[in-house]
Amino acid sequence: MSHASPMPFMLPPDERAPERRVQTVDELSAVIKSTINGSPALRGVAVRGELENFKRHSSGHVYFTLLGRESRISGVLFRSHASGVISWPEDGDEVMVTGSVDVYPKGGSYQLYATRILPLGAGAKSRAKEELRAVLEREGLFDVRHKRPLPRYPSKVAVVTSPTGAALQDILKVSLGRSPFVNIVIIPAMVQGVEAPSQVADALASVRGMSGIDCLILARGGGARDDLSPFDDERVVRAVRSCPVPVVTGVGHETDRSLADMAADAALPTPSAAAERVFPDRGEISSLLSHRLDLISSGVLRTCEAFSSVLERSGERLGRMMGRLMQGADASLDLSEKRLSFGITRVIERNEAAIASAASTLDALSPLAVLGRGYAICRDSRGAVVNGVATLGPGDAISLRFKDGTAEADITKITSQLQSPE
């Protein structure tokens, strides 16, 4: 019995799969790259794994493989970012790599383009910290000569810490009890986790654009030793040293000292201790002011007494000096009075003699003296002086002024001395 061949199953024309366009390898690689680059989940990733095949190329780039339990991913750290990595990475170290995933079209593979490699294992962390400490110490970042004195009485203090952490509450509590009059500027920043170093460094740098900040507290609450990693980050250490105002750290570990503590102007074991170091106690200020007021009052009193004594001695010296001056002035005044009296007497005598001489001269020239010698003054009826007979005629009335009186007369006859008598 023969069997007929089965007929192939055919879809209706409108249900058939669309015919696909044939792409080149380059085009497909470009699509894959675009898809990966467009995924937010693959941008700014932080990956934890074991380091393998860590190699530094002569070009300055660093190549490595990051191992998981059942997978691996290749990575590259370009020269621009590799310059910030020192020689601590070794194969077998547990690390955390930050960066983005992208496609390497020539290799037909994806890989992790790293921007930073951070140690996670205790040994790697300790080795990395020690090597970074040696580098920064050679640069002088921990030199005690660069430490700045803290302001004794700050008016405005900046606090860099998590806004939701216990450290901020501890600082605010201490400041309220000790110096409620000090203004506090809170600069929020993550103080643990992958993003903590960059946020803390940016927060410290932001103080440069603020006015009136006298001091800064960099703090975090207690926690595991691993949570202190951001304070051993090179970016944070350099930001502490380059901060424009003195920096006080309080990172919540009494037994561990971070590199940021070494770079700070003052390092305290806890946020509360840092706050007590920065904020002056108002009770101590009050006592100090009271003591200073007593000192000032005593000083003013001693100064007044000294001035009073000086004034008294000066008054005595002035009195003696004025006495001597008055005595000399009295003698000079007596001498001047005598000289003035003598001079006035001589002037009076000279004037009296001159007046007597003038009186004699005037008396000699006086008409009365002429009349006393027998002469008379003749005036006509108008009172005019008659100087000669030419102005008179018979019958005219005249008056004759003698030394002892006046006589009235009429002219009866006129005889001119120019005519011969009849």
C-alpha positions, 0 to 999 in steps of 0.5 A: 500500500502506497502512501501519498506524500503529504501536501505542505502547509501553506499560510494565506497570503496575508498571514505569511511572515514579512520578507526580511531585508538582508543586512551586512555584518556592519549594519547588524553590528551597528543595530546591536551597538545602537540597542545597547547604547540606548539601554539606560540599564547599561549606562553607568553600571557598577559591577562586582567580580574577581579580577583576572588578566589585569594588564597595563599596555604600553599605550597606557590602556588597561585590559582585564577580565571580570569573573563571576560564578558562571560568566565573565566579561571583558573590560578596558580602562582607557589611558585617560582613566587609567592614570588614576589607578596605581599599581595595587590591582592584582589577579584574584582581587575582588573589585568593583568596576564602574563604567558602561557596557558597549559593543566592540564591533571589530571583535564582535563582542561586548565589553565593559568600558570602565572609568574606575576600579575600586578594591573590595577585598580586605587585602586589596583595599589595604594595599590600595590605601597604603600605596595611595597614602605613599603617593599623597604623602610624597606630594605633601598632602599630609604635611602638618605644616599645611594644617590650618587653625580652626576658627575660635568663634565661627559664625557660619559652618558648613556640614557635608554629610547624608541629610538622612543620617544620624551624623547630621542629627548628632551635629545639630544637637551638639551645635544647638546646645553649645552654639545656637547662634552659629549658622549651619549650612547643610551640603547633602552628599552620599557618604557610602556607596559607589557614588559617595566619593564623587558626591563628597568631592563635589560638595567640598568643592562647592564651598568655594562658591559660598560666602561667609563659611568659616569652617567645614565638618565632613561626617558620617555615622558609625558602620562597618569598616568597609563603609569608610572606603569613600574616605580613602578615595583619592578624589575625596582626599584631594578635595579635603586638602583643596577646600578653601576653609579648614576641614574637620572630619568625624567619620564614626570610627575610633580605631580606623584612620582614613586618608581623608582624616590624615588630610583634614585640618583636624580629625575626630573619631565621631561626628559629635566629637567633631561638632564639639571641636568646631562649636564653642561652648556658650557657657565657656564664652560667658565665663571668658567674657565675664573674666575679660570684663573684670580684667578690662574694668580693673585695667580701666580703673588702674589707668584712670588712677594713673591718669589722675596721679599724672594730672595731679602732678601736672597741676602742681607743676603748672601751678608752680610754673604759673606762680613764677610766670605771675611773679615775673609778669607783676615785676614787668607790669610794675616796671612798665607802669612806672615807665608809662607814668614817667612818659605821660608826665613828660608828655604833659609837661611838654604839652603844657609848655607848648600851650603856654607858648601858644597862648602868649603868642595868641595873646600878643596877636589878639585884637583885645591887646591892641585895644588895650593900647588905646586903639578902637574898632570902628563899624558902620551901621551895617556892622562892617569894619570901617577901614578908612574915612572914604566909606563914611560921610557926615551924618553916618552912624558908627559904633566904636569898640574900645577895650572896656566897651562900645560907644555910638557916634554920628559923623559930623565932619570928615578930614582926610589925611590926603587933603590939607586942613582948612 
